[in-house]
């Protein structure tokens, strides 16, 4: 599910393929936290095919904490934005 690729420019790229579900979030968080100690982290979602709501919220939180997300499928990008808007409207 997770593949780690290091780039020359000092960024750590975590490429995620397949699906992310709530049960996967602790593992993904651990990988990101471990890599953030050494360099900035980029999450490449080019091969991501399926997410659940908890995962979308998690991805939004990652963005808020400086993790750059690239190659994100449009439906996931829109879903993240929608979750942010709903949270803002509800004062969370």
C-alpha positions in Angstrom: 0.0 0.0 0.0 2.8 2.5 0.9 5.9 3.1 -1.1 8.6 5.5 0.0 10.8 7.3 -2.5 13.4 9.8 -1.7 14.2 12.6 -4.0 17.5 14.4 -4.5 16.2 17.8 -3.4 15.7 16.8 0.2 12.0 16.1 0.1 10.7 12.7 1.2 8.0 11.5 -1.1 5.5 8.9 0.2 3.7 7.5 -2.7 0.4 5.9 -1.8 -1.4 3.5 -4.1 -4.7 1.6 -3.8 -6.9 2.7 -0.9 -6.7 4.5 2.4 -9.2 3.6 5.0 -9.5 4.6 8.6 -7.7 1.4 9.7 -4.6 2.6 7.7 -4.3 6.0 9.2 -2.1 5.2 12.2 0.4 3.5 9.9 0.5 6.4 7.5 0.8 8.9 10.3 3.7 6.9 11.7 5.5 7.0 8.4 4.9 10.7 7.9 6.0 11.5 11.5 9.2 9.5 11.1 10.1 11.2 7.8 9.2 14.7 9.0 12.1 14.5 11.5 14.6 14.5 8.6 13.0 16.5 5.7 9.8 17.9 4.4 7.2 15.3 3.3 5.3 15.2 0.1 2.4 12.7 -0.3 2.0 11.5 -3.9 -1.6 10.2 -4.4 -1.3 9.6 -8.1 -2.2 5.9 -7.7 -4.8 6.3 -4.9 -8.1 4.9 -6.0 -10.4 4.9 -2.9 -10.7 6.7 0.4 -13.2 6.9 3.2 -14.4 10.0 5.1 -11.9 9.7 8.0 -9.0 9.5 5.5 -10.2 12.6 3.7 -10.3 14.5 6.9 -6.8 13.1 7.8 -5.5 14.3 4.4 -6.9 17.8 5.1 -5.2 17.8 8.5 -1.9 16.8 6.9 -2.1 19.8 4.5 -2.8 22.1 7.4 0.4 20.8 9.1 2.7 21.4 6.1 2.5 18.1 4.3 2.3 18.8 0.6 -0.1 16.6 -1.4 0.6 16.1 -5.1 -1.2 14.3 -7.9 -4.3 14.0 -5.9 -7.4 12.7 -7.8 -9.9 15.5 -8.3 -12.7 13.9 -6.4 -10.5 13.7 -3.3 -9.4 17.3 -3.7 -13.0 18.4 -3.9 -14.0 16.2 -1.0 -11.2 17.7 1.2 -12.4 21.2 0.3 -16.0 20.2 1.1 -15.0 18.8 4.5 -13.2 22.0 5.3 -16.1 24.1 4.3 -18.5 22.0 6.4 -16.1 22.2 9.4 -15.9 26.0 9.0 -19.7 26.4 8.8 -20.1 24.3 11.9 -17.5 26.3 13.8 -15.1 23.4 14.3 
